[in-house]
Amino acid sequence: MDITYAVDNHVATITLARPEALNALTREMVFDLINAFDQADEDDDVRAVVVTGEGRAFCAGADISSGPTAFTPHEGEEVPRDGGGIVALRILEMRKPVIAAINGVAVGVGVTMTLPMDVRLCSESARFGFVFVRRGIAPEAASSWFLPRIVGISQAMEWAATGRVFPAVEALRGGLVARVYPDDELLPAAYALAREIADNASPVAVAATRHMMWSMLGAAGPWDAHRMDSLVIHQLAQSPDAAEGVTSFLEKRPARFTSRVSTDMPRFSTKDE
């Protein structure tokens, strides 16, 4: 199995586990990743997800060891779906926050798959590259939508048009990652962030906030956000978690949230059933 999955104290860890190949992504790994994200999403015990790589790489991109035919469609596939895009869109649909702990090289799909993750942290030894044009292909994993929204069109085009590999400090300066850590401090920092979410926040409120933030990136204006805000706040204000959030604050104690993502999510539109 080239993907491992584990849950500890409300935090799921998904690890790319093909270190002998720098965790280069195979077609089988695409579907193993989908299954892992499905598992995390369906488990109410999971409140945050950390994604990392085993060994000295996060992911060295797609496995192109088969040579020039690596990007050739399989027989019977006229326009096959891009595997990186399948992963990226599944991550986008997550109801749990996803933290990327980028522990080494992350190029090609190794970096584009992280774009729909909510927070990207990296080690000082991490290296990034949107290398597609240097392989004669175009960016994938819906990165033409994600990347300009994260770092701006000018920075996105510089990285994508040159295809060059760049260091962690440039990724930080360009807004691709939130923070850079010494190599041995990366995973503890990622877990500390995940634990802060898991220990202190209502899982339903976090899931609702994640949906609202990502969906509003494509909104025509703030009026759409205001309508969604008003509807969601109205529903959550009547929930047991809202009562517990206020009561625990007044009583100066940790909150004990009981609402479940699987059953208690609010509607995001008056058209939702």
C-alpha positions as CSV (number, residue, x, y, z in Angstrom):
1,M,0.0,0.0,0.0
2,D,1.6,3.3,-1.1
3,I,-0.8,5.4,1.0
4,T,-1.1,5.0,4.7
5,Y,-4.0,6.3,6.9
6,A,-4.1,6.6,10.7
7,V,-6.2,8.4,13.2
8,D,-5.0,9.6,16.6
9,N,-6.9,11.8,19.0
10,H,-9.3,13.3,16.4
11,V,-6.5,13.9,13.8
12,A,-6.2,11.8,10.7
13,T,-2.8,11.5,9.0
14,I,-2.6,10.6,5.3
15,T,0.9,9.7,4.2
16,L,2.3,9.2,0.7
17,A,4.3,6.1,1.4
18,R,6.4,5.3,-1.7
19,P,9.7,6.7,-0.5
20,E,12.0,4.7,-2.8
21,A,10.3,6.6,-5.7
22,L,10.2,10.0,-3.8
23,N,6.4,9.3,-3.4
24,A,5.8,9.8,-7.2
25,L,2.1,9.5,-7.8
26,T,0.7,6.4,-9.6
27,R,-2.8,5.9,-10.9
28,E,-3.4,3.4,-8.1
29,M,-2.3,6.0,-5.5
30,V,-4.9,8.5,-6.9
31,F,-7.7,6.2,-5.9
32,D,-6.1,5.2,-2.6
33,L,-5.9,8.9,-1.8
34,I,-9.6,9.3,-2.7
35,N,-10.5,6.4,-0.4
36,A,-8.4,7.9,2.4
37,F,-10.1,11.3,2.2
38,D,-13.5,9.6,2.0
39,Q,-12.6,7.7,5.2
40,A,-11.6,10.9,7.0
41,D,-14.7,12.7,5.8
42,E,-17.1,9.9,6.9
43,D,-15.6,9.6,10.4
44,D,-17.1,12.0,12.9
45,D,-14.2,11.3,15.2
46,V,-11.9,13.0,12.7
47,R,-11.8,16.7,13.1
48,A,-8.7,17.6,11.1
49,V,-6.5,15.9,8.5
50,V,-2.7,16.2,8.0
51,V,-1.1,15.1,4.7
52,T,2.6,14.4,4.4
53,G,5.2,12.2,2.7
54,E,7.4,9.4,3.9
55,G,11.1,9.9,3.6
56,R,12.9,12.9,2.1
57,A,10.1,13.9,-0.3
58,F,6.5,15.0,-0.2
59,C,5.8,14.0,-3.8
60,A,8.1,14.2,-6.8
61,G,5.1,14.5,-9.2
62,A,3.4,11.9,-11.4
63,D,5.2,8.6,-12.0
64,I,6.6,8.9,-15.5
65,S,8.9,5.9,-15.3
66,S,7.1,4.4,-18.3
67,G,8.7,7.0,-20.5
68,P,7.2,9.1,-23.3
69,T,3.9,7.2,-23.1
70,A,3.3,8.2,-19.4
71,F,0.7,10.8,-20.4
72,T,-0.9,8.8,-23.2
73,P,-4.6,8.0,-22.6
74,H,-5.5,4.4,-21.9
75,E,-7.2,2.5,-24.7
76,G,-10.9,3.6,-25.0
77,E,-10.3,6.9,-23.2
78,E,-10.7,9.8,-25.6
79,V,-10.4,12.5,-23.0
80,P,-9.7,10.9,-19.7
81,R,-10.1,12.8,-16.4
82,D,-6.8,14.2,-15.1
83,G,-5.9,12.1,-12.0
84,G,-4.5,15.1,-10.1
85,G,-7.8,16.9,-10.7
86,I,-9.8,14.0,-9.3
87,V,-7.7,14.2,-6.1
88,A,-7.8,18.1,-6.0
89,L,-11.6,18.2,-6.4
90,R,-12.1,15.5,-3.8
91,I,-10.0,17.6,-1.3
92,L,-12.0,20.7,-2.2
93,E,-15.2,18.8,-1.2
94,M,-13.8,17.8,2.2
95,R,-15.8,18.8,5.3
96,K,-12.7,18.6,7.5
97,P,-9.8,21.1,7.4
98,V,-6.8,19.7,5.6
99,I,-3.2,20.7,6.5
100,A,-0.3,19.9,4.1
101,A,3.0,19.2,5.9
102,I,5.3,19.4,2.9
103,N,8.5,17.7,4.1
104,G,10.6,17.8,0.9
105,V,10.4,18.1,-2.8
106,A,6.9,18.8,-4.1
107,V,6.8,19.2,-7.9
108,G,4.1,18.7,-10.5
109,V,1.1,17.0,-9.0
110,G,3.1,16.9,-5.8
111,V,2.5,20.7,-5.4
112,T,-0.8,21.1,-7.3
113,M,-2.6,18.5,-5.1
114,T,-1.8,20.7,-2.1
115,L,-3.6,23.8,-3.5
116,P,-7.1,22.9,-2.3
117,M,-5.7,22.0,1.1
118,D,-6.5,24.7,3.7
119,V,-3.0,25.4,5.1
120,R,0.3,24.5,3.6
121,L,3.3,24.3,6.0
122,C,6.7,23.2,4.7
123,S,10.2,22.2,5.9
124,E,13.3,24.3,5.1
125,S,14.4,21.5,2.8
126,A,11.2,21.6,0.7
127,R,11.4,22.5,-3.0
128,F,8.6,23.3,-5.3
129,G,8.0,23.3,-9.0
130,F,5.1,23.7,-11.4
131,V,7.3,21.9,-14.0
132,F,4.6,21.0,-16.6
133,V,5.9,23.2,-19.4
134,R,9.3,21.6,-19.1
135,R,7.6,18.3,-19.8
136,G,5.7,19.6,-22.8
137,I,2.3,19.6,-21.0
138,A,0.1,22.1,-19.2
139,P,-0.7,22.4,-15.5
140,E,-3.3,20.0,-14.1
141,A,-5.3,19.3,-10.9
142,A,-7.4,22.4,-11.6
143,S,-4.3,24.5,-10.6
144,S,-5.2,27.1,-13.3
145,W,-8.1,27.9,-11.0
146,F,-6.5,27.4,-7.6
147,L,-3.0,28.9,-8.0
148,P,-3.8,32.4,-9.2
149,R,-6.4,32.7,-6.3
150,I,-3.8,31.7,-3.8
151,V,-0.7,33.7,-5.0
152,G,-2.1,36.1,-7.6
153,I,-1.9,35.9,-11.4
154,S,1.6,37.4,-11.8
155,Q,3.3,35.0,-9.4
156,A,1.3,32.1,-10.7
157,M,2.3,32.8,-14.3
158,E,6.0,33.2,-13.4
159,W,6.2,29.8,-11.7
160,A,4.0,28.1,-14.3
161,A,5.6,29.6,-17.4
162,T,9.2,29.0,-16.3
163,G,8.6,25.6,-14.7
164,R,11.6,26.1,-12.5
165,V,12.1,24.5,-9.1
166,F,12.3,27.0,-6.2
167,P,13.1,26.9,-2.5
168,A,10.9,27.1,0.6
169,V,11.8,30.7,1.2
170,E,10.5,31.7,-2.2
171,A,7.3,29.7,-1.6
172,L,6.8,31.6,1.7
173,R,7.5,35.0,0.1
174,G,5.1,34.2,-2.8
175,G,2.3,33.1,-0.5
176,L,2.2,29.5,-1.5
177,V,3.0,28.3,2.1
178,A,2.0,29.8,5.4
179,R,5.1,29.0,7.4
180,V,8.5,27.3,7.0
181,Y,10.0,25.1,9.8
182,P,13.3,23.3,10.4
183,D,12.8,19.8,9.0
184,D,12.4,18.1,12.4
185,E,9.8,20.7,13.6
186,L,7.5,20.4,10.6
187,L,5.2,17.5,11.7
188,P,5.0,18.7,15.3
189,A,3.9,22.1,14.0
190,A,1.3,20.6,11.7
191,Y,-0.1,18.4,14.5
192,A,-0.2,21.4,16.9
193,L,-2.3,23.3,14.4
194,A,-4.6,20.3,13.8
195,R,-4.9,19.8,17.6
196,E,-5.8,23.5,18.1
197,I,-8.7,23.0,15.7
198,A,-9.7,19.6,17.1
199,D,-9.6,20.6,20.7
200,N,-11.2,24.0,20.6
201,A,-13.6,24.3,17.6
202,S,-17.0,23.0,16.8
203,P,-16.6,20.4,14.0
204,V,-19.8,21.5,12.4
205,A,-18.9,25.2,12.5
206,V,-15.5,24.4,11.1
207,A,-17.0,22.3,8.2
208,A,-19.5,25.1,7.5
209,T,-16.8,27.8,7.5
210,R,-14.6,25.7,5.2
211,H,-17.5,25.3,2.7
212,M,-18.3,29.0,2.9
213,M,-14.7,30.2,2.4
214,W,-14.0,28.0,-0.6
215,S,-17.4,28.4,-2.3
216,M,-17.2,32.2,-2.0
217,L,-14.0,32.4,-4.0
218,G,-16.2,32.1,-7.1
219,A,-19.0,34.5,-5.9
220,A,-19.9,37.5,-7.9
221,G,-19.7,39.8,-4.9
222,P,-20.1,40.2,-1.2
223,W,-23.9,40.1,-1.4
224,D,-23.7,36.4,-2.2
225,A,-21.6,35.9,0.9
226,H,-24.0,38.0,3.0
227,R,-26.9,35.8,2.0
228,M,-25.0,32.6,2.8
229,D,-23.6,34.1,6.1
230,S,-27.1,35.1,7.3
231,L,-28.6,31.7,6.5
232,V,-25.9,29.6,8.1
233,I,-25.6,31.8,11.2
234,H,-29.4,31.6,11.7
235,Q,-29.2,27.8,11.7
236,L,-26.1,27.4,13.8
237,A,-27.2,29.9,16.4
238,Q,-30.0,27.5,17.3
239,S,-27.7,24.5,17.6
240,P,-26.5,22.8,20.8
241,D,-22.9,23.7,19.8
242,A,-23.8,27.5,19.8
243,A,-25.3,27.1,23.3
244,E,-22.3,25.2,24.5
245,G,-19.9,27.7,23.0
246,V,-21.5,30.6,24.9
247,T,-22.0,28.6,28.1
248,S,-18.4,27.3,28.2
249,F,-17.1,30.8,27.6
250,L,-19.1,32.3,30.5
251,E,-18.2,29.4,32.8
252,K,-14.5,29.7,31.8
253,R,-14.1,26.0,30.8
254,P,-13.3,24.1,27.6
255,A,-16.2,23.6,25.3
256,R,-17.7,20.1,24.8
257,F,-19.2,20.2,21.3
258,T,-21.6,17.4,20.5
259,S,-23.0,18.2,17.0
260,R,-21.9,15.8,14.3
261,V,-20.7,16.7,10.8
262,S,-22.5,13.6,9.4
263,T,-25.9,14.6,10.6
264,D,-26.0,18.3,11.7
265,M,-24.6,20.4,8.8
266,P,-26.6,23.6,8.0
267,R,-28.1,24.3,4.6
268,F,-26.1,26.8,2.5
269,S,-28.9,27.9,0.3
270,T,-32.6,28.3,0.6
271,K,-32.7,25.9,-2.4
272,D,-31.0,23.2,-0.4
273,E,-33.3,20.4,0.7
